[in-house]
């Protein structure tokens, strides 16, 4: 499985790296200066602060769009998750239908501690429906934050399963694109003038079968007959009706997709409210800001001591 499918590795690993640098700076080996880890800590904290604050602002500042009228490009969408028709995704633990899952498997070692054995995540797309329309959500490369978690232990292993279920509220922030009509979705409705002529003839034959209805609509002079002028009017209205139906089918067959942004902006899928998501990023920004100020103060102290 592609590492891009796992959660935001950089966001998760950065605090661990920072604590390692802090431990190095506080407990330097004999003769090893403290300024290199402090400098690295300052740079990582500056990057983490900028990154977390940028993500919080993306969540706060991107307005929620409706799928039916969303502009092409970076967008925030909210709705209910729906499985793809005929393509049910099942939980790897209990076999129940889900929209998405992530499974952490840990094995107990000889000392009784849990060690990660594997981390897997589903790759299947699902639908987001907001009442105005639906779009395909491609979770590849997304950071996915979900509340639902199930922990199971059996046979010396611990399984932690995160899931999104059908009809769950889903928040998506990513690149929205309309790809146009689905292949084969129109079933010949747009396949050229020969098909249009055939459909026109079939519609007129249907109208002629209802002679009373035909006379009521097109017998303008009331002589109980359809003359050439009136028949031409019927043909014109039949063409108009077919074109309207064609436009409606074409609009309904548009495929909307939301996925990773090409410019690297945050691609996020969650069942949390956007306010809670933004608050999480702001807390991380505050954490990195404290490290930034602390490492800057420590480096300033080293300068005063003449050790830098």
KOLPA-254224 format. One record per residue (C-alpha): x, y, z; residue number from 1. Coordinates in pm, whole numbers, plus 50000, padded with zeros to 5 digits. Layout:
N
+-------+-------+-------+-----+
|  east | north |    up | num |
+-------+-------+-------+-----+
|     X |     Y |     Z | NUM |
...
+-------+-------+-------+-----+
# end
This chain:
308
+-------+-------+-------+-----+
|  east | north |    up | num |
+-------+-------+-------+-----+
| 50000 | 50000 | 50000 |   1 |
| 50123 | 50346 | 49915 |   2 |
| 50256 | 50542 | 50214 |   3 |
| 50044 | 50834 | 50093 |   4 |
| 49738 | 50640 | 50198 |   5 |
| 49841 | 50642 | 50562 |   6 |
| 49770 | 50936 | 50788 |   7 |
| 49977 | 51251 | 50776 |   8 |
| 50315 | 51099 | 50862 |   9 |
| 50490 | 51434 | 50883 |  10 |
| 50238 | 51580 | 51124 |  11 |
| 50259 | 51273 | 51347 |  12 |
| 50636 | 51228 | 51341 |  13 |
| 50737 | 51593 | 51389 |  14 |
| 50661 | 51609 | 51766 |  15 |
| 50860 | 51286 | 51822 |  16 |
| 51157 | 51436 | 51638 |  17 |
| 51127 | 51755 | 51841 |  18 |
| 51126 | 51572 | 52174 |  19 |
| 51435 | 51377 | 52063 |  20 |
| 51612 | 51703 | 51978 |  21 |
| 51507 | 51851 | 52310 |  22 |
| 51645 | 51549 | 52499 |  23 |
| 51972 | 51582 | 52307 |  24 |
| 51998 | 51953 | 52391 |  25 |
| 51922 | 51900 | 52762 |  26 |
| 52157 | 51603 | 52800 |  27 |
| 52449 | 51662 | 52565 |  28 |
| 52729 | 51414 | 52559 |  29 |
| 53064 | 51527 | 52700 |  30 |
| 53218 | 51787 | 52472 |  31 |
| 52919 | 51803 | 52234 |  32 |
| 52767 | 52152 | 52199 |  33 |
| 52395 | 52208 | 52257 |  34 |
| 52339 | 52460 | 51979 |  35 |
| 52300 | 52211 | 51686 |  36 |
| 51992 | 52033 | 51832 |  37 |
| 51852 | 52366 | 51952 |  38 |
| 51889 | 52512 | 51603 |  39 |
| 51719 | 52210 | 51449 |  40 |
| 51447 | 52232 | 51714 |  41 |
| 51388 | 52598 | 51635 |  42 |
| 51362 | 52526 | 51259 |  43 |
| 51126 | 52233 | 51309 |  44 |
| 50910 | 52435 | 51548 |  45 |
| 50893 | 52723 | 51301 |  46 |
| 50788 | 52485 | 51025 |  47 |
| 50534 | 52309 | 51249 |  48 |
| 50385 | 52640 | 51361 |  49 |
| 50351 | 52767 | 51003 |  50 |
| 50208 | 52439 | 50880 |  51 |
| 49952 | 52395 | 51161 |  52 |
| 49839 | 52757 | 51142 |  53 |
| 49804 | 52729 | 50762 |  54 |
| 49590 | 52418 | 50797 |  55 |
| 49369 | 52584 | 51060 |  56 |
| 49317 | 52884 | 50834 |  57 |
| 49229 | 52662 | 50538 |  58 |
| 48955 | 52498 | 50745 |  59 |
| 48834 | 52832 | 50887 |  60 |
| 48851 | 53040 | 50569 |  61 |
| 48723 | 52799 | 50302 |  62 |
| 48344 | 52846 | 50271 |  63 |
| 48117 | 52543 | 50248 |  64 |
| 48000 | 52487 | 49889 |  65 |
| 47703 | 52299 | 49749 |  66 |
| 47796 | 52016 | 49516 |  67 |
| 47547 | 52121 | 49247 |  68 |
| 47691 | 52473 | 49226 |  69 |
| 48047 | 52437 | 49356 |  70 |
| 48320 | 52613 | 49159 |  71 |
| 48602 | 52406 | 49019 |  72 |
| 48904 | 52399 | 49248 |  73 |
| 48971 | 52393 | 49621 |  74 |
| 48644 | 52353 | 49811 |  75 |
| 48487 | 52256 | 50141 |  76 |
| 48197 | 52009 | 50121 |  77 |
| 47966 | 51869 | 50389 |  78 |
| 47706 | 51597 | 50356 |  79 |
| 47633 | 51232 | 50423 |  80 |
| 47851 | 50944 | 50313 |  81 |
| 47702 | 50688 | 50077 |  82 |
| 47854 | 50365 | 49941 |  83 |
| 47897 | 50318 | 49569 |  84 |
| 47611 | 50120 | 49419 |  85 |
| 47697 | 49752 | 49386 |  86 |
| 48038 | 49798 | 49548 |  87 |
| 47998 | 49738 | 49923 |  88 |
| 48309 | 49782 | 50138 |  89 |
| 48323 | 49552 | 50440 |  90 |
| 48502 | 49593 | 50770 |  91 |
| 48811 | 49368 | 50798 |  92 |
| 48714 | 49279 | 51157 |  93 |
| 48342 | 49208 | 51160 |  94 |
| 48240 | 49211 | 50792 |  95 |
| 47986 | 49493 | 50835 |  96 |
| 47944 | 49752 | 50556 |  97 |
| 48158 | 50064 | 50592 |  98 |
| 48262 | 50362 | 50379 |  99 |
| 48624 | 50361 | 50490 | 100 |
| 48842 | 50184 | 50746 | 101 |
| 49190 | 50203 | 50898 | 102 |
| 49323 | 49903 | 51091 | 103 |
| 49619 | 49912 | 51333 | 104 |
| 49742 | 49566 | 51432 | 105 |
| 49971 | 49535 | 51734 | 106 |
| 50141 | 49223 | 51870 | 107 |
| 50231 | 49167 | 52234 | 108 |
| 50602 | 49100 | 52287 | 109 |
| 50765 | 48894 | 52557 | 110 |
| 50765 | 49189 | 52798 | 111 |
| 50390 | 49234 | 52757 | 112 |
| 50419 | 49557 | 52555 | 113 |
| 50226 | 49621 | 52236 | 114 |
| 50432 | 49672 | 51921 | 115 |
| 50292 | 49778 | 51586 | 116 |
| 50274 | 49493 | 51339 | 117 |
| 50085 | 49659 | 51053 | 118 |
| 49880 | 49965 | 50963 | 119 |
| 49637 | 49929 | 50674 | 120 |
| 49376 | 50154 | 50521 | 121 |
| 49101 | 50105 | 50266 | 122 |
| 49148 | 50265 | 49925 | 123 |
| 48790 | 50247 | 49796 | 124 |
| 48610 | 50567 | 49697 | 125 |
| 48265 | 50655 | 49829 | 126 |
| 47995 | 50914 | 49760 | 127 |
| 47921 | 51236 | 49945 | 128 |
| 47561 | 51359 | 49917 | 129 |
| 47465 | 51707 | 50039 | 130 |
| 47108 | 51714 | 49911 | 131 |
| 47192 | 51922 | 49603 | 132 |
| 47395 | 51646 | 49440 | 133 |
| 47661 | 51386 | 49501 | 134 |
| 48031 | 51356 | 49429 | 135 |
| 48291 | 51083 | 49440 | 136 |
| 48541 | 51110 | 49727 | 137 |
| 48880 | 50959 | 49650 | 138 |
| 49058 | 50908 | 49987 | 139 |
| 49404 | 50854 | 49838 | 140 |
| 49658 | 51091 | 49999 | 141 |
| 49394 | 51228 | 50239 | 142 |
| 49445 | 51296 | 50607 | 143 |
| 49145 | 51123 | 50763 | 144 |
| 49031 | 51217 | 51114 | 145 |
| 48745 | 51008 | 51254 | 146 |
| 48596 | 50967 | 51601 | 147 |
| 48464 | 50611 | 51576 | 148 |
| 48723 | 50366 | 51710 | 149 |
| 48688 | 50002 | 51809 | 150 |
| 48958 | 49810 | 52000 | 151 |
| 48962 | 49430 | 52001 | 152 |
| 49213 | 49187 | 52153 | 153 |
| 49246 | 48824 | 52047 | 154 |
| 49520 | 48564 | 51999 | 155 |
| 49790 | 48789 | 52145 | 156 |
| 49712 | 49075 | 51912 | 157 |
| 49532 | 49405 | 51956 | 158 |
| 49329 | 49548 | 51670 | 159 |
| 49229 | 49916 | 51659 | 160 |
| 48976 | 49993 | 51388 | 161 |
| 48870 | 50342 | 51278 | 162 |
| 48566 | 50358 | 51047 | 163 |
| 48330 | 50580 | 50855 | 164 |
| 47986 | 50423 | 50817 | 165 |
| 47717 | 50474 | 50552 | 166 |
| 47507 | 50787 | 50625 | 167 |
| 47770 | 50930 | 50860 | 168 |
| 47813 | 51309 | 50839 | 169 |
| 48128 | 51368 | 50636 | 170 |
| 48341 | 51682 | 50598 | 171 |
| 48576 | 51704 | 50300 | 172 |
| 48831 | 51972 | 50215 | 173 |
| 49006 | 51916 | 49884 | 174 |
| 49016 | 51972 | 49509 | 175 |
| 48667 | 51961 | 49350 | 176 |
| 48647 | 51868 | 48981 | 177 |
| 48363 | 51795 | 48739 | 178 |
| 48476 | 51537 | 48487 | 179 |
| 48171 | 51551 | 48258 | 180 |
| 47926 | 51280 | 48152 | 181 |
| 47983 | 50929 | 48277 | 182 |
| 48085 | 50681 | 48007 | 183 |
| 47776 | 50494 | 47896 | 184 |
| 47552 | 50681 | 48137 | 185 |
| 47348 | 50837 | 47861 | 186 |
| 47275 | 50507 | 47686 | 187 |
| 47272 | 50656 | 47339 | 188 |
| 47099 | 50981 | 47427 | 189 |
| 47384 | 51183 | 47282 | 190 |
| 47495 | 50961 | 46998 | 191 |
| 47428 | 51180 | 46697 | 192 |
| 47162 | 51280 | 46441 | 193 |
| 47057 | 50927 | 46338 | 194 |
| 46962 | 50841 | 46695 | 195 |
| 46789 | 51178 | 46731 | 196 |
| 46577 | 51109 | 46421 | 197 |
| 46483 | 50767 | 46554 | 198 |
| 46382 | 50906 | 46890 | 199 |
| 46181 | 51181 | 46718 | 200 |
| 45994 | 50926 | 46509 | 201 |
| 45925 | 50711 | 46816 | 202 |
| 45789 | 51008 | 47011 | 203 |
| 45562 | 51116 | 46723 | 204 |
| 45434 | 50759 | 46686 | 205 |
| 45355 | 50762 | 47057 | 206 |
| 45162 | 51087 | 47018 | 207 |
| 44975 | 50955 | 46710 | 208 |
| 44863 | 50651 | 46912 | 209 |
| 44677 | 50893 | 47138 | 210 |
| 44468 | 51054 | 46861 | 211 |
| 44246 | 51245 | 47101 | 212 |
| 44545 | 51395 | 47279 | 213 |
| 44713 | 51481 | 46948 | 214 |
| 44402 | 51665 | 46824 | 215 |
| 44364 | 51850 | 47153 | 216 |
| 44718 | 51979 | 47132 | 217 |
| 44768 | 52051 | 46762 | 218 |
| 44427 | 52079 | 46583 | 219 |
| 44440 | 52457 | 46569 | 220 |
| 44148 | 52505 | 46324 | 221 |
| 43921 | 52250 | 46493 | 222 |
| 43847 | 52042 | 46182 | 223 |
| 43937 | 51715 | 46359 | 224 |
| 44235 | 51664 | 46127 | 225 |
| 44608 | 51736 | 46150 | 226 |
| 44718 | 51918 | 45835 | 227 |
| 45079 | 51971 | 45722 | 228 |
| 45122 | 52299 | 45912 | 229 |
| 44988 | 52149 | 46233 | 230 |
| 45200 | 51837 | 46188 | 231 |
| 45510 | 52053 | 46147 | 232 |
| 45419 | 52225 | 46475 | 233 |
| 45394 | 51882 | 46641 | 234 |
| 45738 | 51788 | 46504 | 235 |
| 45885 | 52113 | 46632 | 236 |
| 45747 | 52059 | 46984 | 237 |
| 45868 | 51698 | 46980 | 238 |
| 46222 | 51817 | 46895 | 239 |
| 46206 | 52072 | 47179 | 240 |
| 46093 | 51805 | 47425 | 241 |
| 46373 | 51569 | 47321 | 242 |
| 46636 | 51843 | 47353 | 243 |
| 46512 | 51930 | 47701 | 244 |
| 46525 | 51565 | 47805 | 245 |
| 46874 | 51538 | 47655 | 246 |
| 46994 | 51839 | 47858 | 247 |
| 46847 | 51698 | 48179 | 248 |
| 47011 | 51360 | 48126 | 249 |
| 47346 | 51521 | 48045 | 250 |
| 47334 | 51734 | 48361 | 251 |
| 47239 | 51437 | 48577 | 252 |
| 47524 | 51232 | 48434 | 253 |
| 47799 | 51474 | 48535 | 254 |
| 48062 | 51311 | 48754 | 255 |
| 48193 | 51526 | 49039 | 256 |
| 48511 | 51415 | 49216 | 257 |
| 48697 | 51555 | 49517 | 258 |
| 49057 | 51451 | 49578 | 259 |
| 49404 | 51574 | 49662 | 260 |
| 49494 | 51928 | 49556 | 261 |
| 49775 | 51952 | 49302 | 262 |
| 49934 | 52245 | 49491 | 263 |
| 49978 | 52041 | 49809 | 264 |
| 49711 | 52212 | 50018 | 265 |
| 49543 | 52012 | 50292 | 266 |
| 49324 | 51725 | 50173 | 267 |
| 49110 | 51628 | 50469 | 268 |
| 48822 | 51386 | 50529 | 269 |
| 48656 | 51379 | 50870 | 270 |
| 48337 | 51314 | 51063 | 271 |
| 48420 | 51605 | 51297 | 272 |
| 48271 | 51953 | 51279 | 273 |
| 48507 | 52199 | 51103 | 274 |
| 48527 | 52412 | 51418 | 275 |
| 48670 | 52117 | 51613 | 276 |
| 48914 | 52037 | 51333 | 277 |
| 49040 | 52396 | 51320 | 278 |
| 49075 | 52399 | 51700 | 279 |
| 49298 | 52090 | 51684 | 280 |
| 49528 | 52254 | 51432 | 281 |
| 49542 | 52572 | 51643 | 282 |
| 49640 | 52370 | 51951 | 283 |
| 49924 | 52212 | 51752 | 284 |
| 50025 | 52559 | 51634 | 285 |
| 50037 | 52671 | 51999 | 286 |
| 50251 | 52370 | 52090 | 287 |
| 50501 | 52449 | 51813 | 288 |
| 50501 | 52818 | 51910 | 289 |
| 50605 | 52728 | 52266 | 290 |
| 50890 | 52515 | 52132 | 291 |
| 50989 | 52795 | 51896 | 292 |
| 51006 | 53055 | 52174 | 293 |
| 51182 | 52816 | 52412 | 294 |
| 51451 | 52713 | 52162 | 295 |
| 51504 | 53076 | 52057 | 296 |
| 51548 | 53177 | 52424 | 297 |
| 51793 | 52890 | 52482 | 298 |
| 51998 | 52987 | 52178 | 299 |
| 52001 | 53348 | 52297 | 300 |
| 52129 | 53230 | 52633 | 301 |
| 52408 | 53036 | 52462 | 302 |
| 52506 | 53349 | 52272 | 303 |
| 52529 | 53541 | 52600 | 304 |
| 52749 | 53268 | 52745 | 305 |
| 52974 | 53284 | 52442 | 306 |
| 52903 | 52921 | 52348 | 307 |
| 52762 | 53009 | 52007 | 308 |
+-------+-------+-------+-----+
# end
